[in-house]
Amino acid sequence: MVTRHSIERVYQRTGCNRRASARVIENAIERGKGMYDFREKEKKYLAQVASKNGNECMYYNGAIYIVTPEKVCVTVLIPPKWFGRKGIYSGKTRIRRPKKGVSYNLIKEEDRYYGFC
């Protein structure tokens, strides 16, 4: 089930038109990922968002849909940039800034000569 407010939020925050918004919300309720389908960091964020009113969160197609226990969509939120991204590791240590973590010495000497980097 959808509300007028949730249709407006889908239109405003995801760029979907108003006629398709109801269908997108129904798909999010049926097919969306719940809080327990994510890793700890994302799970903690969704629990924090959902605990404000006792609702549950569904992640679908790049947006977070706030849904009541009666399966009525209340609103739509855009997640932060880090949400859903996989961490990059070198062994057991996590690389915080992957562009700075790459060593220039790992590039072959021939590639430097021909300008591939």
Buried (B, 14 or more C-beta within 10 A) or exposed (E): EBBEEBBBBBBEBBEBEEEBBBEBBBBBBEEBBBBEEBEEEBBEBBEEBBEEEEBBBBBBEEBBBBBBEEEBBBBBBEBEEEBBEEEEEEEEEEEEEEEEEEEEEEEEEEEEEEEEE
